[in-house]
Amino acid sequence: MRQVNDMNSNRRQSTINSRRGLYLVLASICVIVAVLALVGCAGSGTSSAGGETTGAPSSDTATPSAGANSKMLIVYFSREGENYWNGGRRNLAVGNTQHVAQILQSLTGADVFRIRAADPYPDSYEDTVARNVQEQNSDARPAIADPLPDISGYDTVFLGSPVWNMQEPMIMRTFCENYDFSGKTVYPFATYAVSGAGRIPEDYAKYCRNATIGETLAIRGEEAEQSRPQVQDWLKDNGLAVR
Ligand SMILES: Cc1cc2nc3c(=O)[nH]c(=O)nc-3n(C[C@H](O)[C@H](O)[C@H](O)COP(=O)(O)O)c2cc1C
């Protein structure tokens, strides 16, 4: 009996031991599952946070944004309406210089200030020519419609306009004379019909006080809309950012 009892007790003991082993395995599996679930949650949390905080900026670094290029400013004047076009006249919905300014902006991410005349120039080409002659003869400083920008934070200023009677429109002098360009480089750009940039580089050297004058980009008005390669080359030649 005793032996039987002992045997039974041994059998009971081994049943208890194997049950304990099973519980331990089950408990271990539960713990592993719980840990994996936590790691999984933490993992997905990190990746979503990473997407917001580090993913976007890393692609921004490869392609400079306007913020990254905030030291560059494009200032331009351009006139839509009737204009010279291949020996004739054409009504321009977007001015030639504006096309170049837009291309320049897309390549640099620079900030932009468009100069608009407080007293807008006429649509008619001949009337605009006549008014410009008057303004040149009287050494006028036509008023600018909008408040002028603070340029103290910029070290590069692209200054663009059409060529009017072999020089910049007088309103460009209105702009220049409002500033001290110490420590800044002014890169002139201009569109023209036949004459090239005319006296623009010399005039900016005179009217943009203390500016360093960089290389001038001059583009035929009729080619302005397709001038991306020329603008790109000019930027590269002058060590300026190209996206
Ligand atoms: C008042 C006036 C004067 C101009 N004078 C010249 C000039 O001296 N030389 C030239 O090549 N083109 C001259 N043009 C043509 C413009 O420079 C050319 O069409 C330019 O691309 C216009 O740019 P916008 O559309 O941005 O105003 C003149 C145009 C106007 C309206």
The ligand as a Gaussian input file, in Angstrom:
#p B3LYP/6-31G(d) Opt

LIG

0 1
 C        9.585000     102.972000     -72.395000
 C       10.340000     101.855000     -73.066000
 C       11.661000     102.077000     -73.459000
 C       12.409000     101.020000     -74.019000
 N       13.722000     101.230000     -74.345000
 C       14.470000     100.199000     -74.805000
 C       15.857000     100.364000     -75.093000
 O       16.443000     101.433000     -74.935000
 N       16.534000      99.292000     -75.548000
 C       15.955000      98.093000     -75.760000
 O       16.623000      97.162000     -76.193000
 N       14.641000      97.888000     -75.468000
 C       13.890000      98.901000     -74.999000
 N       12.566000      98.700000     -74.685000
 C       12.005000      97.334000     -74.764000
 C       12.005000      96.674000     -73.399000
 O       13.223000      96.824000     -72.752000
 C       11.707000      95.180000     -73.519000
 O       10.559000      94.951000     -74.265000
 C       11.611000      94.556000     -72.125000
 O       11.736000      93.154000     -72.252000
 C       10.274000      94.845000     -71.449000
 O       10.246000      94.252000     -70.175000
 P        8.940000      94.202000     -69.262000
 O        7.906000      93.451000     -70.045000
 O        9.371000      93.458000     -68.059000
 O        8.550000      95.611000     -68.949000
 C       11.803000      99.744000     -74.185000
 C       10.467000      99.558000     -73.807000
 C        9.750000     100.604000     -73.256000
 C        8.325000     100.378000     -72.828000

